[in-house]
Amino acid sequence: MTVGDSRGVSAKSLADDYQLDDQVGYKLRLASQRHLEIFSRQLPDITPTQFSVLVRLREVGEVSQNQLGRLVAMDAATTKGVIARLMDRGLLRARQDTDDMRRLQISLTDVGQAAVEAAIITAKDITKETTERLTSREVARLLTLLDKLQQ
């Protein structure tokens, strides 16, 4: 088997210098796992996905379910499930849109508002612990690079 037929380079020779520990995806996964371990230890009653939904609603206010999914980069099925679980806990409310009865408008309840504000304080500690080995300049650079990767 060859890769890049014009060069006749074998897959084996291309694979020989591949080191898992040098791969961006692998390192991103390891960093993500570490962050998620810290998150689940400090905020055991909420998932990172649920936290994202609550924080985004705090930022933008009432929004349609579809728009909320887009704002937190989740597919429709995941968004629907997350919203249902947060509604079951009394953190969110849904109402039909007056202009389009098929559309649901989602917002925080008073309990949800208080919960997200408390969680944000803890989230700052989570970020601190996740990035404790980095300088503030390195954290800023990391955020810039991560933004660049997702464009």
C-alpha positions as CSV (number, residue, x, y, z in Angstrom):
1,M,0.0,0.0,0.0
2,T,1.3,3.4,-0.9
3,V,0.3,6.9,0.2
4,G,0.9,9.8,-2.2
5,D,1.2,7.5,-5.2
6,S,3.5,9.8,-7.1
7,R,6.1,9.5,-4.5
8,G,5.7,5.8,-3.8
9,V,6.1,6.3,-0.1
10,S,4.8,3.3,1.9
11,A,2.3,3.7,4.7
12,K,4.7,1.9,7.0
13,S,7.5,4.4,6.4
14,L,5.1,7.3,7.0
15,A,3.8,5.6,10.2
16,D,7.2,4.9,11.5
17,D,7.7,8.4,12.8
18,Y,4.2,8.8,14.2
19,Q,4.3,9.1,18.0
20,L,1.0,9.3,19.8
21,D,2.4,11.5,22.5
22,D,3.2,14.2,19.9
23,Q,-0.3,14.4,18.4
24,V,-2.5,17.4,19.0
25,G,-5.7,15.4,19.2
26,Y,-4.3,13.1,21.8
27,K,-2.9,15.9,23.9
28,L,-6.3,17.8,23.6
29,R,-8.1,14.7,24.9
30,L,-5.7,14.3,27.8
31,A,-6.1,17.9,28.8
32,S,-9.9,17.7,28.4
33,Q,-10.0,14.6,30.6
34,R,-8.0,16.4,33.3
35,H,-10.3,19.3,33.1
36,L,-13.4,17.1,33.2
37,E,-12.1,15.3,36.3
38,I,-11.6,18.6,38.1
39,F,-15.0,19.8,36.9
40,S,-16.9,16.7,38.1
41,R,-15.1,16.8,41.5
42,Q,-15.9,20.4,42.1
43,L,-19.4,20.5,40.5
44,P,-20.7,17.0,40.9
45,D,-24.4,17.8,40.5
46,I,-24.1,19.3,37.0
47,T,-22.4,18.2,33.7
48,P,-20.2,20.5,31.7
49,T,-22.9,20.5,29.0
50,Q,-25.6,21.5,31.4
51,F,-23.3,24.2,32.8
52,S,-22.8,25.6,29.3
53,V,-26.5,25.8,28.7
54,L,-27.1,27.6,32.0
55,V,-24.3,30.1,31.5
56,R,-25.3,30.9,27.9
57,L,-28.9,31.5,29.0
58,R,-27.6,33.8,31.7
59,E,-25.6,35.7,29.1
60,V,-28.3,36.0,26.4
61,G,-31.6,35.7,28.3
62,E,-34.6,33.9,26.8
63,V,-33.9,32.2,23.5
64,S,-35.4,29.5,21.3
65,Q,-34.4,25.9,21.9
66,N,-32.8,25.7,18.5
67,Q,-30.9,28.9,18.9
68,L,-29.7,27.7,22.3
69,G,-28.3,24.5,20.8
70,R,-26.4,26.5,18.2
71,L,-25.1,28.9,20.9
72,V,-23.6,26.0,22.8
73,A,-22.6,23.9,19.8
74,M,-24.9,21.0,20.4
75,D,-27.1,19.0,18.1
76,A,-30.9,19.2,18.4
77,A,-31.3,15.9,20.2
78,T,-28.7,16.6,22.8
79,T,-30.1,20.1,23.4
80,K,-33.6,18.7,23.9
81,G,-32.3,16.2,26.5
82,V,-30.2,18.7,28.4
83,I,-33.1,21.1,28.5
84,A,-35.5,18.4,29.7
85,R,-33.1,17.4,32.5
86,L,-32.6,21.0,33.6
87,M,-36.4,21.6,33.5
88,D,-36.9,18.5,35.7
89,R,-34.6,20.1,38.3
90,G,-36.5,23.4,38.1
91,L,-33.6,25.3,36.6
92,L,-35.2,26.2,33.3
93,R,-38.6,27.0,32.0
94,A,-40.0,26.7,28.5
95,R,-42.9,28.5,26.9
96,Q,-44.3,28.5,23.4
97,D,-43.2,31.4,21.2
98,T,-46.2,33.7,20.6
99,D,-45.2,34.2,16.9
100,D,-44.5,30.5,16.2
101,M,-46.4,28.0,18.4
102,R,-44.0,25.3,17.2
103,R,-41.0,27.0,18.7
104,L,-40.1,26.8,22.4
105,Q,-38.5,29.7,24.2
106,I,-36.2,28.7,27.0
107,S,-35.1,30.8,30.0
108,L,-33.7,30.4,33.5
109,T,-36.0,30.2,36.5
110,D,-35.1,32.1,39.6
111,V,-33.7,28.9,41.0
112,G,-31.7,28.4,37.8
113,Q,-30.4,31.9,38.0
114,A,-29.1,31.4,41.5
115,A,-27.7,28.0,40.7
116,V,-25.7,29.2,37.7
117,E,-24.3,32.2,39.6
118,A,-23.1,29.9,42.3
119,A,-21.7,27.4,39.8
120,I,-19.8,30.2,38.0
121,I,-17.9,31.0,41.2
122,T,-16.9,27.4,41.4
123,A,-16.1,27.3,37.6
124,K,-13.5,30.0,38.1
125,D,-11.8,27.8,40.7
126,I,-12.0,24.9,38.2
127,T,-10.3,27.0,35.5
128,K,-7.7,28.0,38.0
129,E,-6.9,24.4,38.9
130,T,-7.0,23.3,35.3
131,T,-4.4,26.0,34.3
132,E,-2.4,26.1,37.5
133,R,0.8,25.1,35.7
134,L,0.5,28.0,33.2
135,T,1.3,31.7,33.5
136,S,-1.5,34.1,32.8
137,R,0.1,34.9,29.5
138,E,0.2,31.2,28.6
139,V,-3.5,30.9,29.5
140,A,-4.3,33.8,27.2
141,R,-2.2,32.3,24.4
142,L,-3.9,28.9,24.9
143,L,-7.3,30.5,24.6
144,T,-6.3,32.2,21.4
145,L,-4.9,29.0,20.0
146,L,-8.0,27.0,20.9
147,D,-10.2,29.7,19.3
148,K,-8.1,29.4,16.2
149,L,-8.5,25.6,16.1
150,Q,-12.3,25.8,16.2
151,Q,-12.6,28.3,13.3
